[in-house]
Amino acid sequence: VNSSLTTSVLAPPIPDFKAQCRSIQPATGHIFDLSQAVPSYPTFPKIREAVAQSVTRDEVGFYTDVPGLFDLRKAIADTHFLISDRDPNRVLITSGANHAMFTALMLHCNAGDTVLLLEPFYFNYDMALPMLGLKADYLSVAEADGMQLHAKKVIARLEANPAIRAVILITPNNPTGACYAAEEVLEVVKWASPRGVEVIVDETYLKFDPHHLNQSALSPYLGKGLTLVGSFSKCYSLTGYRVGYLVTSPDILRESLKIQDTVVICPSHIGQIAALEGIRVCEEDVRREVARMGGLADKVREATKALRAFRLISAGSFFAYFKHPFTHLTSAQASLHLFEATGIIGLPGTVFGKSQEAYIRLSISNVSENDLDRALGELIRFDDSCATRAKEKML
Ligand SMILES: Cc1ncc(COP(=O)(O)O)c(C=O)c1O
């Protein structure tokens, strides 16, 4: 490999950490894989039926238009609450949200520019920056702020570092589960837009926050300083179909077609059919699953009140972010220790930023209620033994 664009980038962290776990036999004999954000429910039956029928049609084996199926772009424009003019020409279908973000960064930044990430960050976006010749600036969100977005702190950093050309905000957030207040997002956008700083909001988990970007004043900024990046992976359980979207202005969208044509030509045709069926007939199924997963997060909040050594920092429908008690261990060592004692595979905080040694992320959504109960039981038992040992040491 001759390109330093990739050699400085960390290896895909989830398989990397799971490979480390493989050499350990957990004491409980059962493995709770809470490492990756995959819905615990399979693709809805209505989508599968539509897909099964579609594959018999010749055209489904062929490319779609470069920006994606018109009907899917229209369905997004018709249903997304921030697209007030309902113009499908604002919507680019992508091969997932990661691809949408890569496209957004290419559109709005020149090599050498800096992008602001809130830390803990979603690791794939930190990985994307060097590959595009971009630099990262990191602003930590504070435990004391409940891991929430504070517009004033973001603006202060943007003022202090004029090399920043874009800021990435993720709400609902991975890894913390925090849902940002729409007013705070708006305040950042209002500051950034006239100064030529792009605010790229990743709304992959939008359906899991009933108040998501609930601020119509954001609409006029779409394509004028605000880009939305979204996904069908999580809400319709289509992670393997690889479909997402980007929303901007029709002008910027036309420019994005150069990237799209070069990288994928078009997103997977069958994946787009699946996403369209999701929008058309699965909203009720999504509401049911969202309510159920909200219940999982409540369960985590309730159960973890009993913790004495570990501490729950924040939780949302997909993620719970914990502070571990092992001050002498790295987050990777602490996560392996947790796995050995409980069978829970989480992810070390440092996957989400160098400052995150004290934390472990659990993806609470990808197991059944029953398994989540069992995993929480194991966590509380382990926590109890950690707290007791710590107390004995102090005596
Ligand atoms: C915040 C965030 N953005 C994007 C993605 C990737 O989504 P997609 O499957 O649509 O590429 C994920 C997946 O975990 C995510 O957590």
Ligand as a Chemical Component Dictionary entry (heavy atoms), coordinates in Angstrom:
data_LIG
# 
_chem_comp.id                   LIG 
_chem_comp.type                 NON-POLYMER 
_chem_comp.pdbx_formal_charge   0 
_chem_comp.three_letter_code    LIG 
# 
loop_
_chem_comp_atom.comp_id 
_chem_comp_atom.atom_id 
_chem_comp_atom.alt_atom_id 
_chem_comp_atom.type_symbol 
_chem_comp_atom.charge 
_chem_comp_atom.model_Cartn_x 
_chem_comp_atom.model_Cartn_y 
_chem_comp_atom.model_Cartn_z 
_chem_comp_atom.pdbx_ordinal 
LIG C1 C1 C 0 -24.479 7.366 13.287 1  
LIG C2 C2 C 0 -24.417 6.384 12.187 2  
LIG N1 N1 N 0 -24.333 6.826 10.928 3  
LIG C3 C3 C 0 -24.285 5.963 9.891  4  
LIG C4 C4 C 0 -24.307 4.604 10.098 5  
LIG C5 C5 C 0 -24.215 3.691 8.913  6  
LIG O1 O1 O 0 -25.468 3.566 8.338  7  
LIG P1 P1 P 0 -25.639 2.830 6.925  8  
LIG O2 O2 O 0 -25.872 1.398 7.226  9  
LIG O3 O3 O 0 -26.869 3.491 6.347  10 
LIG O4 O4 O 0 -24.417 3.118 6.138  11 
LIG C6 C6 C 0 -24.385 4.093 11.391 12 
LIG C7 C7 C 0 -24.369 2.637 11.629 13 
LIG O5 O5 O 0 -24.160 2.151 12.693 14 
LIG C8 C8 C 0 -24.435 5.004 12.454 15 
LIG O6 O6 O 0 -24.495 4.580 13.719 16 
# 
loop_
_chem_comp_bond.comp_id 
_chem_comp_bond.atom_id_1 
_chem_comp_bond.atom_id_2 
_chem_comp_bond.value_order 
_chem_comp_bond.pdbx_ordinal 
LIG C1 C2 SING 1  
LIG C2 N1 SING 2  
LIG C2 C8 DOUB 3  
LIG N1 C3 DOUB 4  
LIG C3 C4 SING 5  
LIG C4 C5 SING 6  
LIG C4 C6 DOUB 7  
LIG C5 O1 SING 8  
LIG O1 P1 SING 9  
LIG P1 O2 DOUB 10 
LIG P1 O3 SING 11 
LIG P1 O4 SING 12 
LIG C6 C7 SING 13 
LIG C6 C8 SING 14 
LIG C7 O5 DOUB 15 
LIG C8 O6 SING 16 
# 
